[in-house]
């Protein structure tokens, strides 16, 4: 764990405990995974996923939609914010994602962030070998529901070598990825 991650208040034991609180073993595996989310979700869906809605914009540092972004990426005046969904061929959304990235990145990375492809596979195709570190997991409202319903989420730090690139928050569709905790609390 880097100094930045420690000062942002992320503890490995807390993350492991949070993952262990989910009732569904498949959900725990997805949340604990340090690989590419798109690949994991495609295996789960048994179908290729594509980027659905996509919005990219530059926002002020205070307006970053993912809370730990500034703490992990450093206090900055502006960030690139990418909001997207991953959907299967039938249009079912599997995840809603927010990426908060530094603006001073190399051109290959910036092109992937602004592009319309899923970020992980796009970075791989561009020769950028990103590494993820899990920062947080838990339950949060599913942003695409008409009424509040809990969904599983995770927040990861994406690095290229030792350089932090972005903070990624992935929220998983609770109709597909079981968010129920072990306590038997209703969805």
N, C-alpha and C positions, 0 to 999 in steps of 0.2 A: 504494500500500500504506500502510495506516495505521501509526502508531507501535505500536499494540497488536499488529497482525499481525507487524510486524518483531520486536518483543520476544518474540513467541511462537515465533519461529524458522522462519517460513515465507518462502521465497525464490522469486520467480517462476521463475527459471531451473531450480531444483530440481523444481518442479511440471511444467514443460514437459518436462524430461528424463524424469521418471517416466512421463508420458503417452506419450512417444515409445518407451518400452520395451515397450509392448504390441504384439503382432503384428497384431492385427485392426484395420483402419482404422475400422470402425464403433464398436468399443470406444473407440478414441482420440477419436473425435468426441463420443461420449456423455460421456466423462470431462472433456473440455475445454469442453463446453458451459456457458454461463452462463445459459441459459434454464431453463424449467421441466422438471424431470425427468419428471413425469407425461406431459406432452405428447410428449416425445421417446420415452418407452417405449411410449406408445399408438401412435405412428407405426411403431415397430419391431414391435410386437405385431399391428398392424392390427386393433386392437380397443380398446374402452374399458377402462380399468383402474379398479378400485375398491379402497378401503382394506379389507384383510383383517383380520387380527388388529390390535387397537388397545389400547394400555394407556397411560393418562396418570396421572401421580402427581407429587407434590412430593418432591424428594429433597434431601438436604444437599449443599452445594457440593463436598465431598470425594468424594461418591458419583456425580458426573456420569459417565455411561458414555462420553462422547466426550472424549478426553484434552485437546484444546486449548480446550474450552469455557470454563473458568475464566480462562484466559489471555486469551482474546479478549473475553469478555463482562464481565470484571472479577470479582475475588474477591467472591463473594456467599455468604451463609449457605445460601440455598436456590435451587433452580431447578425449573422445570416440565420434566419429562422425558416425552416422547411417543415410544413405540415403536409401529411399525406395519409393515405389509407392503402392497405394491401387487400385486394379482392380476388376471388376466384373467377373462373370463366362465366359462372352464372350471375356474377355481380354481388355475391355475398361478401361483405367486408369482414376480414379476419382480424385486422388490427388497425388502430388509429395511432399515428406516430408523429412526434415532434422532434426535430433535430435542431439544436442550437449550436452553431459552429462559429469558429473564429473567421474573420474576414481576411486575415493575412496568410492564407494557405497557398500552397503551390497550385498552379493552373489546372493540373489533372484533378486534384481534389475539388477545387471550386467548380469545375465543369460537372463533376458527378453530383455535387450538391444542388446545382441549378438544373440538372437534367431531369428527365421524366421517368427514368428507370429506378427500380428499387436500389437503394443506396449501397448496401453491402455487395451485391453482385456487380454493380457499376464500378465500385472502387477496385474490386478484384480484377475486372477486365482492364482497368486503367493501370494495373500493376502496383496499386497501393495496397500494401499488406497491413491492413488495420488490425488492431488487437483491442478486444473489449474487456473492460473491467466492470463488474457489477457494482453499482453504487447503492441501489435501493430496490426493494420489491414490496408489494402490498396490494391493497384493494382501493379502488377509486371509482367514481361514477363513470359509466360507459358514456362517452360524449355523443354517441349517435342514437341514444335511446330517447323516445318521447317522454318517458318518465324515469326518475332516478332508479338505476339498477347498478349494483356493484360489479366491477370487472377487475380481473387480475392485471397488474402492470409491473413493469420493471424499468429502471433507469440505468443506463450504462455509459461509461466514458469510453469513447473511441479514440485510440492513439495510433500514430504511425511512428514506429520506433518508440522513442521516449516522449515524443511530442504530442500533447493533447490536441485533438482536432475538434471534437464535438461531444456534446452530451445528447444522448438519444433516450427519449421516453416512448415506450411501446405499451399501449393499452389494448388488451385482447378481448374480442367480442365474447361476452359472457354466455351467449347462446351456443358457442362453439368450444370455448376454453373455460372449463368449470372453475369458477372463482370461489366456491364454497370453502369456508374454513373447517377445520376438524371439529369445532365445537358444535356443528350442526346448525349454525345460524343460517336463516333462509337467504337465498340469493338476494 
